[in-house]
Amino acid sequence: MMNAEQILKFSPGYRLQWEEAQQKFVILYPEGMVELNQSSAEILKLCDGSNNLSAIVTELEAKFATSGLEADISQFLKVALQNGWIQYA
C-alpha cells in the first residue's frame, strides 16, 4: 500500500538521467540501466525529495492540462517502490 502523504526520492545508487544515444530518460544503477517512456520519466523527475503523490499528480495534471491521472501515477510509483528505484524520504 502506498502512503500518499510521504515524500518520494530516488534510492541511493539509482539515478535518473537523459541518455542522448537512446533519446530517452533512463534509470542508471550499478547493475545496469532501465529505459523509460516519457510518462514514466515525467513522474520520476518529480521524485526529487520534495513531492508526495498528491503534489506529483497536481503538477502533472497541470502540465498536461488533464485530470484523472492519480490511479495511473500511483500504480507506477508502487512499481518503482517495489523495484527499489525510489523510496520514502
PyMOL Python script that loads the backbone (N, CA, C, O; Angstrom):
from pymol import cmd

cmd.read_pdbstr("""\
ATOM      1  N   MET A   1       0.849  -1.198   0.000  1.00  0.00           N
ATOM      2  CA  MET A   1       0.000   0.000   0.000  1.00  0.00           C
ATOM      3  C   MET A   1       0.877   1.237   0.000  1.00  0.00           C
ATOM      4  O   MET A   1       1.865   1.317   0.731  1.00  0.00           O
ATOM      5  N   MET A   2       0.510   2.182  -0.814  1.00  0.00           N
ATOM      6  CA  MET A   2       1.305   3.395  -0.940  1.00  0.00           C
ATOM      7  C   MET A   2       0.841   4.464   0.034  1.00  0.00           C
ATOM      8  O   MET A   2      -0.360   4.680   0.199  1.00  0.00           O
ATOM      9  N   ASN A   3       1.786   5.132   0.680  1.00  0.00           N
ATOM     10  CA  ASN A   3       1.467   6.241   1.561  1.00  0.00           C
ATOM     11  C   ASN A   3       1.505   7.519   0.736  1.00  0.00           C
ATOM     12  O   ASN A   3       2.579   8.000   0.374  1.00  0.00           O
ATOM     13  N   ALA A   4       0.322   8.074   0.437  1.00  0.00           N
ATOM     14  CA  ALA A   4       0.204   9.228  -0.461  1.00  0.00           C
ATOM     15  C   ALA A   4       0.791  10.501   0.122  1.00  0.00           C
ATOM     16  O   ALA A   4       1.085  11.442  -0.615  1.00  0.00           O
ATOM     17  N   GLU A   5       0.966  10.541   1.443  1.00  0.00           N
ATOM     18  CA  GLU A   5       1.460  11.767   2.088  1.00  0.00           C
ATOM     19  C   GLU A   5       2.979  11.826   2.165  1.00  0.00           C
ATOM     20  O   GLU A   5       3.549  12.909   2.297  1.00  0.00           O
ATOM     21  N   GLN A   6       3.641  10.677   2.087  1.00  0.00           N
ATOM     22  CA  GLN A   6       5.094  10.670   2.258  1.00  0.00           C
ATOM     23  C   GLN A   6       5.819  11.178   1.020  1.00  0.00           C
ATOM     24  O   GLN A   6       5.408  10.928  -0.113  1.00  0.00           O
ATOM     25  N   ILE A   7       6.898  11.892   1.263  1.00  0.00           N
ATOM     26  CA  ILE A   7       7.742  12.457   0.217  1.00  0.00           C
ATOM     27  C   ILE A   7       8.540  11.327  -0.446  1.00  0.00           C
ATOM     28  O   ILE A   7       9.013  10.407   0.221  1.00  0.00           O
ATOM     29  N   LEU A   8       8.677  11.417  -1.772  1.00  0.00           N
ATOM     30  CA  LEU A   8       9.401  10.390  -2.532  1.00  0.00           C
ATOM     31  C   LEU A   8      10.722  10.935  -3.065  1.00  0.00           C
ATOM     32  O   LEU A   8      10.819  12.099  -3.454  1.00  0.00           O
ATOM     33  N   LYS A   9      11.732  10.073  -3.073  1.00  0.00           N
ATOM     34  CA  LYS A   9      13.046  10.442  -3.605  1.00  0.00           C
ATOM     35  C   LYS A   9      13.702   9.207  -4.198  1.00  0.00           C
ATOM     36  O   LYS A   9      13.275   8.081  -3.941  1.00  0.00           O
ATOM     37  N   PHE A  10      14.740   9.425  -4.993  1.00  0.00           N
ATOM     38  CA  PHE A  10      15.473   8.295  -5.563  1.00  0.00           C
ATOM     39  C   PHE A  10      16.254   7.570  -4.475  1.00  0.00           C
ATOM     40  O   PHE A  10      16.782   8.190  -3.552  1.00  0.00           O
ATOM     41  N   SER A  11      16.317   6.261  -4.598  1.00  0.00           N
ATOM     42  CA  SER A  11      17.084   5.441  -3.673  1.00  0.00           C
ATOM     43  C   SER A  11      18.573   5.632  -3.945  1.00  0.00           C
ATOM     44  O   SER A  11      18.966   5.925  -5.074  1.00  0.00           O
ATOM     45  N   PRO A  12      19.404   5.466  -2.911  1.00  0.00           N
ATOM     46  CA  PRO A  12      20.855   5.553  -3.137  1.00  0.00           C
ATOM     47  C   PRO A  12      21.280   4.535  -4.201  1.00  0.00           C
ATOM     48  O   PRO A  12      20.818   3.394  -4.198  1.00  0.00           O
ATOM     49  N   GLY A  13      22.143   4.948  -5.086  1.00  0.00           N
ATOM     50  CA  GLY A  13      22.624   4.042  -6.129  1.00  0.00           C
ATOM     51  C   GLY A  13      21.818   4.094  -7.415  1.00  0.00           C
ATOM     52  O   GLY A  13      22.214   3.500  -8.418  1.00  0.00           O
ATOM     53  N   TYR A  14      20.686   4.800  -7.399  1.00  0.00           N
ATOM     54  CA  TYR A  14      19.854   4.937  -8.602  1.00  0.00           C
ATOM     55  C   TYR A  14      19.845   6.395  -9.027  1.00  0.00           C
ATOM     56  O   TYR A  14      19.807   7.294  -8.188  1.00  0.00           O
ATOM     57  N   ARG A  15      19.880   6.625 -10.334  1.00  0.00           N
ATOM     58  CA  ARG A  15      19.911   7.997 -10.842  1.00  0.00           C
ATOM     59  C   ARG A  15      19.103   8.090 -12.122  1.00  0.00           C
ATOM     60  O   ARG A  15      19.215   7.236 -13.001  1.00  0.00           O
ATOM     61  N   LEU A  16      18.287   9.131 -12.224  1.00  0.00           N
ATOM     62  CA  LEU A  16      17.532   9.414 -13.440  1.00  0.00           C
ATOM     63  C   LEU A  16      18.420  10.278 -14.332  1.00  0.00           C
ATOM     64  O   LEU A  16      18.960  11.291 -13.888  1.00  0.00           O
ATOM     65  N   GLN A  17      18.564   9.869 -15.592  1.00  0.00           N
ATOM     66  CA  GLN A  17      19.456  10.597 -16.491  1.00  0.00           C
ATOM     67  C   GLN A  17      18.941  10.531 -17.927  1.00  0.00           C
ATOM     68  O   GLN A  17      18.397   9.511 -18.349  1.00  0.00           O
ATOM     69  N   TRP A  18      19.113  11.624 -18.678  1.00  0.00           N
ATOM     70  CA  TRP A  18      18.802  11.645 -20.102  1.00  0.00           C
ATOM     71  C   TRP A  18      19.936  10.953 -20.845  1.00  0.00           C
ATOM     72  O   TRP A  18      21.102  11.299 -20.658  1.00  0.00           O
ATOM     73  N   GLU A  19      19.604   9.980 -21.685  1.00  0.00           N
ATOM     74  CA  GLU A  19      20.611   9.282 -22.493  1.00  0.00           C
ATOM     75  C   GLU A  19      20.467   9.736 -23.935  1.00  0.00           C
ATOM     76  O   GLU A  19      19.495   9.403 -24.613  1.00  0.00           O
ATOM     77  N   GLU A  20      21.435  10.489 -24.386  1.00  0.00           N
ATOM     78  CA  GLU A  20      21.402  11.039 -25.751  1.00  0.00           C
ATOM     79  C   GLU A  20      21.330   9.922 -26.789  1.00  0.00           C
ATOM     80  O   GLU A  20      20.588  10.030 -27.766  1.00  0.00           O
ATOM     81  N   ALA A  21      22.093   8.855 -26.583  1.00  0.00           N
ATOM     82  CA  ALA A  21      22.147   7.762 -27.564  1.00  0.00           C
ATOM     83  C   ALA A  21      20.774   7.123 -27.783  1.00  0.00           C
ATOM     84  O   ALA A  21      20.403   6.805 -28.913  1.00  0.00           O
ATOM     85  N   GLN A  22      20.022   6.937 -26.691  1.00  0.00           N
ATOM     86  CA  GLN A  22      18.693   6.336 -26.809  1.00  0.00           C
ATOM     87  C   GLN A  22      17.586   7.373 -27.016  1.00  0.00           C
ATOM     88  O   GLN A  22      16.452   7.025 -27.343  1.00  0.00           O
ATOM     89  N   GLN A  23      17.931   8.661 -26.819  1.00  0.00           N
ATOM     90  CA  GLN A  23      16.946   9.732 -26.902  1.00  0.00           C
ATOM     91  C   GLN A  23      15.796   9.506 -25.923  1.00  0.00           C
ATOM     92  O   GLN A  23      14.628   9.701 -26.259  1.00  0.00           O
ATOM     93  N   LYS A  24      16.150   9.091 -24.708  1.00  0.00           N
ATOM     94  CA  LYS A  24      15.135   8.897 -23.668  1.00  0.00           C
ATOM     95  C   LYS A  24      15.784   8.944 -22.299  1.00  0.00           C
ATOM     96  O   LYS A  24      17.002   8.835 -22.158  1.00  0.00           O
ATOM     97  N   PHE A  25      14.930   9.110 -21.288  1.00  0.00           N
ATOM     98  CA  PHE A  25      15.412   9.049 -19.912  1.00  0.00           C
ATOM     99  C   PHE A  25      15.608   7.598 -19.511  1.00  0.00           C
ATOM    100  O   PHE A  25      14.888   6.708 -19.963  1.00  0.00           O
ATOM    101  N   VAL A  26      16.592   7.377 -18.657  1.00  0.00           N
ATOM    102  CA  VAL A  26      16.879   6.046 -18.130  1.00  0.00           C
ATOM    103  C   VAL A  26      17.140   6.162 -16.628  1.00  0.00           C
ATOM    104  O   VAL A  26      17.475   7.231 -16.118  1.00  0.00           O
ATOM    105  N   ILE A  27      16.981   5.047 -15.946  1.00  0.00           N
ATOM    106  CA  ILE A  27      17.433   4.935 -14.565  1.00  0.00           C
ATOM    107  C   ILE A  27      18.743   4.166 -14.619  1.00  0.00           C
ATOM    108  O   ILE A  27      18.800   3.040 -15.113  1.00  0.00           O
ATOM    109  N   LEU A  28      19.788   4.790 -14.104  1.00  0.00           N
ATOM    110  CA  LEU A  28      21.098   4.131 -14.043  1.00  0.00           C
ATOM    111  C   LEU A  28      21.325   3.596 -12.640  1.00  0.00           C
ATOM    112  O   LEU A  28      20.997   4.258 -11.655  1.00  0.00           O
ATOM    113  N   TYR A  29      21.880   2.414 -12.550  1.00  0.00           N
ATOM    114  CA  TYR A  29      22.241   1.810 -11.270  1.00  0.00           C
ATOM    115  C   TYR A  29      23.424   0.888 -11.524  1.00  0.00           C
ATOM    116  O   TYR A  29      23.708   0.549 -12.673  1.00  0.00           O
ATOM    117  N   PRO A  30      24.127   0.472 -10.453  1.00  0.00           N
ATOM    118  CA  PRO A  30      25.373  -0.279 -10.647  1.00  0.00           C
ATOM    119  C   PRO A  30      25.238  -1.516 -11.546  1.00  0.00           C
ATOM    120  O   PRO A  30      26.165  -1.833 -12.291  1.00  0.00           O
ATOM    121  N   GLU A  31      24.101  -2.215 -11.488  1.00  0.00           N
ATOM    122  CA  GLU A  31      23.951  -3.444 -12.261  1.00  0.00           C
ATOM    123  C   GLU A  31      23.444  -3.204 -13.681  1.00  0.00           C
ATOM    124  O   GLU A  31      23.388  -4.143 -14.475  1.00  0.00           O
ATOM    125  N   GLY A  32      23.075  -1.968 -14.019  1.00  0.00           N
ATOM    126  CA  GLY A  32      22.569  -1.758 -15.366  1.00  0.00           C
ATOM    127  C   GLY A  32      21.779  -0.485 -15.545  1.00  0.00           C
ATOM    128  O   GLY A  32      22.077   0.552 -14.953  1.00  0.00           O
ATOM    129  N   MET A  33      20.745  -0.597 -16.394  1.00  0.00           N
ATOM    130  CA  MET A  33      20.003   0.577 -16.813  1.00  0.00           C
ATOM    131  C   MET A  33      18.572   0.158 -17.156  1.00  0.00           C
ATOM    132  O   MET A  33      18.346  -0.929 -17.689  1.00  0.00           O
ATOM    133  N   VAL A  34      17.614   1.028 -16.846  1.00  0.00           N
ATOM    134  CA  VAL A  34      16.208   0.807 -17.210  1.00  0.00           C
ATOM    135  C   VAL A  34      15.787   1.950 -18.118  1.00  0.00           C
ATOM    136  O   VAL A  34      15.878   3.113 -17.724  1.00  0.00           O
ATOM    137  N   GLU A  35      15.330   1.644 -19.322  1.00  0.00           N
ATOM    138  CA  GLU A  35      14.831   2.676 -20.237  1.00  0.00           C
ATOM    139  C   GLU A  35      13.400   3.020 -19.851  1.00  0.00           C
ATOM    140  O   GLU A  35      12.611   2.142 -19.501  1.00  0.00           O
ATOM    141  N   LEU A  36      13.074   4.306 -19.918  1.00  0.00           N
ATOM    142  CA  LEU A  36      11.760   4.783 -19.502  1.00  0.00           C
ATOM    143  C   LEU A  36      11.003   5.406 -20.667  1.00  0.00           C
ATOM    144  O   LEU A  36      11.596   6.010 -21.561  1.00  0.00           O
ATOM    145  N   ASN A  37       9.680   5.250 -20.641  1.00  0.00           N
ATOM    146  CA  ASN A  37       8.878   6.000 -21.604  1.00  0.00           C
ATOM    147  C   ASN A  37       8.692   7.415 -21.057  1.00  0.00           C
ATOM    148  O   ASN A  37       9.081   7.695 -19.923  1.00  0.00           O
ATOM    149  N   GLN A  38       8.105   8.299 -21.848  1.00  0.00           N
ATOM    150  CA  GLN A  38       8.022   9.699 -21.458  1.00  0.00           C
ATOM    151  C   GLN A  38       7.209   9.900 -20.184  1.00  0.00           C
ATOM    152  O   GLN A  38       7.612  10.672 -19.314  1.00  0.00           O
ATOM    153  N   SER A  39       6.074   9.218 -20.061  1.00  0.00           N
ATOM    154  CA  SER A  39       5.247   9.437 -18.879  1.00  0.00           C
ATOM    155  C   SER A  39       5.943   8.957 -17.610  1.00  0.00           C
ATOM    156  O   SER A  39       5.850   9.611 -16.571  1.00  0.00           O
ATOM    157  N   SER A  40       6.636   7.830 -17.679  1.00  0.00           N
ATOM    158  CA  SER A  40       7.385   7.334 -16.514  1.00  0.00           C
ATOM    159  C   SER A  40       8.462   8.331 -16.106  1.00  0.00           C
ATOM    160  O   SER A  40       8.654   8.605 -14.922  1.00  0.00           O
ATOM    161  N   ALA A  41       9.158   8.866 -17.092  1.00  0.00           N
ATOM    162  CA  ALA A  41      10.217   9.842 -16.810  1.00  0.00           C
ATOM    163  C   ALA A  41       9.637  11.102 -16.174  1.00  0.00           C
ATOM    164  O   ALA A  41      10.227  11.651 -15.243  1.00  0.00           O
ATOM    165  N   GLU A  42       8.486  11.567 -16.665  1.00  0.00           N
ATOM    166  CA  GLU A  42       7.858  12.768 -16.103  1.00  0.00           C
ATOM    167  C   GLU A  42       7.508  12.553 -14.631  1.00  0.00           C
ATOM    168  O   GLU A  42       7.694  13.452 -13.812  1.00  0.00           O
ATOM    169  N   ILE A  43       7.006  11.375 -14.295  1.00  0.00           N
ATOM    170  CA  ILE A  43       6.670  11.057 -12.905  1.00  0.00           C
ATOM    171  C   ILE A  43       7.941  11.028 -12.057  1.00  0.00           C
ATOM    172  O   ILE A  43       7.997  11.643 -10.993  1.00  0.00           O
ATOM    173  N   LEU A  44       8.955  10.313 -12.532  1.00  0.00           N
ATOM    174  CA  LEU A  44      10.175  10.144 -11.739  1.00  0.00           C
ATOM    175  C   LEU A  44      10.956  11.439 -11.576  1.00  0.00           C
ATOM    176  O   LEU A  44      11.649  11.614 -10.573  1.00  0.00           O
ATOM    177  N   LYS A  45      10.859  12.350 -12.541  1.00  0.00           N
ATOM    178  CA  LYS A  45      11.533  13.641 -12.394  1.00  0.00           C
ATOM    179  C   LYS A  45      11.037  14.372 -11.148  1.00  0.00           C
ATOM    180  O   LYS A  45      11.762  15.176 -10.563  1.00  0.00           O
ATOM    181  N   LEU A  46       9.787  14.086 -10.743  1.00  0.00           N
ATOM    182  CA  LEU A  46       9.205  14.765  -9.590  1.00  0.00           C
ATOM    183  C   LEU A  46       9.479  14.038  -8.270  1.00  0.00           C
ATOM    184  O   LEU A  46       9.079  14.513  -7.208  1.00  0.00           O
ATOM    185  N   CYS A  47      10.153  12.898  -8.333  1.00  0.00           N
ATOM    186  CA  CYS A  47      10.556  12.171  -7.114  1.00  0.00           C
ATOM    187  C   CYS A  47      11.916  12.703  -6.687  1.00  0.00           C
ATOM    188  O   CYS A  47      12.931  12.008  -6.744  1.00  0.00           O
ATOM    189  N   ASP A  48      11.899  13.969  -6.253  1.00  0.00           N
ATOM    190  CA  ASP A  48      13.142  14.701  -6.006  1.00  0.00           C
ATOM    191  C   ASP A  48      13.369  15.015  -4.531  1.00  0.00           C
ATOM    192  O   ASP A  48      14.225  15.828  -4.182  1.00  0.00           O
ATOM    193  N   GLY A  49      12.591  14.359  -3.670  1.00  0.00           N
ATOM    194  CA  GLY A  49      12.755  14.611  -2.245  1.00  0.00           C
ATOM    195  C   GLY A  49      11.917  15.767  -1.743  1.00  0.00           C
ATOM    196  O   GLY A  49      12.042  16.155  -0.582  1.00  0.00           O
ATOM    197  N   SER A  50      11.051  16.336  -2.600  1.00  0.00           N
ATOM    198  CA  SER A  50      10.206  17.441  -2.142  1.00  0.00           C
ATOM    199  C   SER A  50       8.725  17.229  -2.474  1.00  0.00           C
ATOM    200  O   SER A  50       7.896  18.058  -2.097  1.00  0.00           O
ATOM    201  N   ASN A  51       8.372  16.142  -3.169  1.00  0.00           N
ATOM    202  CA  ASN A  51       6.984  15.917  -3.577  1.00  0.00           C
ATOM    203  C   ASN A  51       6.439  14.597  -3.042  1.00  0.00           C
ATOM    204  O   ASN A  51       7.153  13.599  -2.948  1.00  0.00           O
ATOM    205  N   ASN A  52       5.146  14.620  -2.691  1.00  0.00           N
ATOM    206  CA  ASN A  52       4.444  13.384  -2.371  1.00  0.00           C
ATOM    207  C   ASN A  52       3.515  13.063  -3.547  1.00  0.00           C
ATOM    208  O   ASN A  52       3.502  13.788  -4.542  1.00  0.00           O
ATOM    209  N   LEU A  53       2.746  11.990  -3.435  1.00  0.00           N
ATOM    210  CA  LEU A  53       1.861  11.578  -4.528  1.00  0.00           C
ATOM    211  C   LEU A  53       0.925  12.708  -4.951  1.00  0.00           C
ATOM    212  O   LEU A  53       0.769  12.971  -6.144  1.00  0.00           O
ATOM    213  N   SER A  54       0.303  13.373  -3.983  1.00  0.00           N
ATOM    214  CA  SER A  54      -0.650  14.443  -4.310  1.00  0.00           C
ATOM    215  C   SER A  54       0.013  15.563  -5.107  1.00  0.00           C
ATOM    216  O   SER A  54      -0.555  16.060  -6.080  1.00  0.00           O
ATOM    217  N   ALA A  55       1.210  15.955  -4.693  1.00  0.00           N
ATOM    218  CA  ALA A  55       1.930  17.028  -5.387  1.00  0.00           C
ATOM    219  C   ALA A  55       2.317  16.598  -6.797  1.00  0.00           C
ATOM    220  O   ALA A  55       2.237  17.397  -7.730  1.00  0.00           O
ATOM    221  N   ILE A  56       2.732  15.352  -6.962  1.00  0.00           N
ATOM    222  CA  ILE A  56       3.115  14.840  -8.283  1.00  0.00           C
ATOM    223  C   ILE A  56       1.901  14.836  -9.208  1.00  0.00           C
ATOM    224  O   ILE A  56       1.993  15.262 -10.359  1.00  0.00           O
ATOM    225  N   VAL A  57       0.763  14.353  -8.704  1.00  0.00           N
ATOM    226  CA  VAL A  57      -0.467  14.322  -9.508  1.00  0.00           C
ATOM    227  C   VAL A  57      -0.864  15.737  -9.904  1.00  0.00           C
ATOM    228  O   VAL A  57      -1.155  15.990 -11.073  1.00  0.00           O
ATOM    229  N   THR A  58      -0.881  16.659  -8.952  1.00  0.00           N
ATOM    230  CA  THR A  58      -1.269  18.050  -9.222  1.00  0.00           C
ATOM    231  C   THR A  58      -0.372  18.664 -10.291  1.00  0.00           C
ATOM    232  O   THR A  58      -0.854  19.296 -11.232  1.00  0.00           O
ATOM    233  N   GLU A  59       0.937  18.473 -10.138  1.00  0.00           N
ATOM    234  CA  GLU A  59       1.919  19.032 -11.080  1.00  0.00           C
ATOM    235  C   GLU A  59       1.709  18.486 -12.498  1.00  0.00           C
ATOM    236  O   GLU A  59       1.690  19.252 -13.461  1.00  0.00           O
ATOM    237  N   LEU A  60       1.553  17.168 -12.625  1.00  0.00           N
ATOM    238  CA  LEU A  60       1.438  16.563 -13.952  1.00  0.00           C
ATOM    239  C   LEU A  60       0.078  16.852 -14.599  1.00  0.00           C
ATOM    240  O   LEU A  60      -0.004  17.029 -15.814  1.00  0.00           O
ATOM    241  N   GLU A  61      -0.979  16.899 -13.798  1.00  0.00           N
ATOM    242  CA  GLU A  61      -2.290  17.240 -14.369  1.00  0.00           C
ATOM    243  C   GLU A  61      -2.279  18.671 -14.891  1.00  0.00           C
ATOM    244  O   GLU A  61      -2.897  18.961 -15.916  1.00  0.00           O
ATOM    245  N   ALA A  62      -1.581  19.571 -14.194  1.00  0.00           N
ATOM    246  CA  ALA A  62      -1.452  20.956 -14.660  1.00  0.00           C
ATOM    247  C   ALA A  62      -0.576  21.025 -15.912  1.00  0.00           C
ATOM    248  O   ALA A  62      -0.921  21.699 -16.883  1.00  0.00           O
ATOM    249  N   LYS A  63       0.551  20.329 -15.882  1.00  0.00           N
ATOM    250  CA  LYS A  63       1.492  20.364 -17.009  1.00  0.00           C
ATOM    251  C   LYS A  63       0.860  19.864 -18.299  1.00  0.00           C
ATOM    252  O   LYS A  63       1.104  20.419 -19.370  1.00  0.00           O
ATOM    253  N   PHE A  64       0.045  18.814 -18.199  1.00  0.00           N
ATOM    254  CA  PHE A  64      -0.546  18.212 -19.391  1.00  0.00           C
ATOM    255  C   PHE A  64      -2.019  18.566 -19.578  1.00  0.00           C
ATOM    256  O   PHE A  64      -2.707  17.981 -20.415  1.00  0.00           O
ATOM    257  N   ALA A  65      -2.496  19.535 -18.787  1.00  0.00           N
ATOM    258  CA  ALA A  65      -3.870  20.041 -18.899  1.00  0.00           C
ATOM    259  C   ALA A  65      -4.892  18.911 -18.970  1.00  0.00           C
ATOM    260  O   ALA A  65      -5.710  18.848 -19.887  1.00  0.00           O
ATOM    261  N   THR A  66      -4.825  18.026 -17.985  1.00  0.00           N
ATOM    262  CA  THR A  66      -5.738  16.895 -17.924  1.00  0.00           C
ATOM    263  C   THR A  66      -6.065  16.607 -16.470  1.00  0.00           C
ATOM    264  O   THR A  66      -5.540  17.259 -15.568  1.00  0.00           O
ATOM    265  N   SER A  67      -6.929  15.634 -16.244  1.00  0.00           N
ATOM    266  CA  SER A  67      -7.248  15.220 -14.881  1.00  0.00           C
ATOM    267  C   SER A  67      -7.411  13.706 -14.866  1.00  0.00           C
ATOM    268  O   SER A  67      -7.410  13.060 -15.914  1.00  0.00           O
ATOM    269  N   GLY A  68      -7.550  13.153 -13.678  1.00  0.00           N
ATOM    270  CA  GLY A  68      -7.766  11.719 -13.556  1.00  0.00           C
ATOM    271  C   GLY A  68      -6.514  10.872 -13.667  1.00  0.00           C
ATOM    272  O   GLY A  68      -6.595   9.689 -13.997  1.00  0.00           O
ATOM    273  N   LEU A  69      -5.343  11.464 -13.395  1.00  0.00           N
ATOM    274  CA  LEU A  69      -4.085  10.722 -13.531  1.00  0.00           C
ATOM    275  C   LEU A  69      -3.666   9.982 -12.264  1.00  0.00           C
ATOM    276  O   LEU A  69      -2.733   9.180 -12.298  1.00  0.00           O
ATOM    277  N   GLU A  70      -4.344  10.243 -11.146  1.00  0.00           N
ATOM    278  CA  GLU A  70      -3.852   9.715  -9.868  1.00  0.00           C
ATOM    279  C   GLU A  70      -3.710   8.202  -9.847  1.00  0.00           C
ATOM    280  O   GLU A  70      -2.705   7.697  -9.346  1.00  0.00           O
ATOM    281  N   ALA A  71      -4.673   7.462 -10.371  1.00  0.00           N
ATOM    282  CA  ALA A  71      -4.596   5.995 -10.327  1.00  0.00           C
ATOM    283  C   ALA A  71      -3.383   5.477 -11.102  1.00  0.00           C
ATOM    284  O   ALA A  71      -2.659   4.605 -10.621  1.00  0.00           O
ATOM    285  N   ASP A  72      -3.164   6.018 -12.304  1.00  0.00           N
ATOM    286  CA  ASP A  72      -2.023   5.575 -13.116  1.00  0.00           C
ATOM    287  C   ASP A  72      -0.689   5.954 -12.467  1.00  0.00           C
ATOM    288  O   ASP A  72       0.241   5.147 -12.436  1.00  0.00           O
ATOM    289  N   ILE A  73      -0.600   7.172 -11.952  1.00  0.00           N
ATOM    290  CA  ILE A  73       0.639   7.622 -11.306  1.00  0.00           C
ATOM    291  C   ILE A  73       0.912   6.782 -10.064  1.00  0.00           C
ATOM    292  O   ILE A  73       2.040   6.345  -9.836  1.00  0.00           O
ATOM    293  N   SER A  74      -0.125   6.561  -9.267  1.00  0.00           N
ATOM    294  CA  SER A  74       0.020   5.762  -8.056  1.00  0.00           C
ATOM    295  C   SER A  74       0.483   4.345  -8.390  1.00  0.00           C
ATOM    296  O   SER A  74       1.365   3.805  -7.722  1.00  0.00           O
ATOM    297  N   GLN A  75      -0.102   3.752  -9.409  1.00  0.00           N
ATOM    298  CA  GLN A  75       0.279   2.401  -9.819  1.00  0.00           C
ATOM    299  C   GLN A  75       1.752   2.352 -10.251  1.00  0.00           C
ATOM    300  O   GLN A  75       2.484   1.441  -9.865  1.00  0.00           O
ATOM    301  N   PHE A  76       2.178   3.330 -11.049  1.00  0.00           N
ATOM    302  CA  PHE A  76       3.571   3.355 -11.490  1.00  0.00           C
ATOM    303  C   PHE A  76       4.519   3.536 -10.294  1.00  0.00           C
ATOM    304  O   PHE A  76       5.553   2.872 -10.214  1.00  0.00           O
ATOM    305  N   LEU A  77       4.162   4.440  -9.364  1.00  0.00           N
ATOM    306  CA  LEU A  77       5.025   4.671  -8.211  1.00  0.00           C
ATOM    307  C   LEU A  77       5.130   3.426  -7.339  1.00  0.00           C
ATOM    308  O   LEU A  77       6.185   3.173  -6.757  1.00  0.00           O
ATOM    309  N   LYS A  78       4.059   2.645  -7.239  1.00  0.00           N
ATOM    310  CA  LYS A  78       4.123   1.381  -6.490  1.00  0.00           C
ATOM    311  C   LYS A  78       5.155   0.451  -7.123  1.00  0.00           C
ATOM    312  O   LYS A  78       5.938  -0.181  -6.413  1.00  0.00           O
ATOM    313  N   VAL A  79       5.161   0.363  -8.449  1.00  0.00           N
ATOM    314  CA  VAL A  79       6.136  -0.471  -9.158  1.00  0.00           C
ATOM    315  C   VAL A  79       7.551   0.060  -8.915  1.00  0.00           C
ATOM    316  O   VAL A  79       8.475  -0.713  -8.661  1.00  0.00           O
ATOM    317  N   ALA A  80       7.714   1.382  -8.994  1.00  0.00           N
ATOM    318  CA  ALA A  80       9.031   1.984  -8.770  1.00  0.00           C
ATOM    319  C   ALA A  80       9.527   1.711  -7.350  1.00  0.00           C
ATOM    320  O   ALA A  80      10.710   1.441  -7.145  1.00  0.00           O
ATOM    321  N   LEU A  81       8.622   1.781  -6.370  1.00  0.00           N
ATOM    322  CA  LEU A  81       8.989   1.466  -4.984  1.00  0.00           C
ATOM    323  C   LEU A  81       9.374  -0.012  -4.842  1.00  0.00           C
ATOM    324  O   LEU A  81      10.374  -0.340  -4.204  1.00  0.00           O
ATOM    325  N   GLN A  82       8.571  -0.899  -5.443  1.00  0.00           N
ATOM    326  CA  GLN A  82       8.851  -2.337  -5.374  1.00  0.00           C
ATOM    327  C   GLN A  82      10.192  -2.677  -6.018  1.00  0.00           C
ATOM    328  O   GLN A  82      10.906  -3.561  -5.545  1.00  0.00           O
ATOM    329  N   ASN A  83      10.532  -1.973  -7.097  1.00  0.00           N
ATOM    330  CA  ASN A  83      11.801  -2.215  -7.788  1.00  0.00           C
ATOM    331  C   ASN A  83      12.983  -1.557  -7.075  1.00  0.00           C
ATOM    332  O   ASN A  83      14.136  -1.802  -7.429  1.00  0.00           O
ATOM    333  N   GLY A  84      12.700  -0.726  -6.078  1.00  0.00           N
ATOM    334  CA  GLY A  84      13.763  -0.095  -5.318  1.00  0.00           C
ATOM    335  C   GLY A  84      14.339   1.159  -5.963  1.00  0.00           C
ATOM    336  O   GLY A  84      15.337   1.695  -5.482  1.00  0.00           O
ATOM    337  N   TRP A  85      13.724   1.637  -7.047  1.00  0.00           N
ATOM    338  CA  TRP A  85      14.244   2.836  -7.721  1.00  0.00           C
ATOM    339  C   TRP A  85      14.073   4.070  -6.855  1.00  0.00           C
ATOM    340  O   TRP A  85      14.938   4.944  -6.806  1.00  0.00           O
ATOM    341  N   ILE A  86      12.928   4.123  -6.166  1.00  0.00           N
ATOM    342  CA  ILE A  86      12.628   5.266  -5.303  1.00  0.00           C
ATOM    343  C   ILE A  86      12.310   4.736  -3.911  1.00  0.00           C
ATOM    344  O   ILE A  86      12.093   3.541  -3.710  1.00  0.00           O
ATOM    345  N   GLN A  87      12.291   5.661  -2.961  1.00  0.00           N
ATOM    346  CA  GLN A  87      11.959   5.318  -1.588  1.00  0.00           C
ATOM    347  C   GLN A  87      11.289   6.525  -0.944  1.00  0.00           C
ATOM    348  O   GLN A  87      11.267   7.617  -1.511  1.00  0.00           O
ATOM    349  N   TYR A  88      10.739   6.307   0.261  1.00  0.00           N
ATOM    350  CA  TYR A  88      10.183   7.420   1.010  1.00  0.00           C
ATOM    351  C   TYR A  88      11.324   8.189   1.640  1.00  0.00           C
ATOM    352  O   TYR A  88      12.267   7.600   2.170  1.00  0.00           O
ATOM    353  N   ALA A  89      11.234   9.502   1.580  1.00  0.00           N
ATOM    354  CA  ALA A  89      12.303  10.362   2.115  1.00  0.00           C
ATOM    355  C   ALA A  89      12.294  10.334   3.637  1.00  0.00           C
ATOM    356  O   ALA A  89      13.117  10.994   4.271  1.00  0.00           O
TER     357      ALA A  89
END
""", "prot")
cmd.dss("prot")
cmd.show_as("cartoon", "prot")
cmd.util.cbc("prot")
cmd.orient("prot")
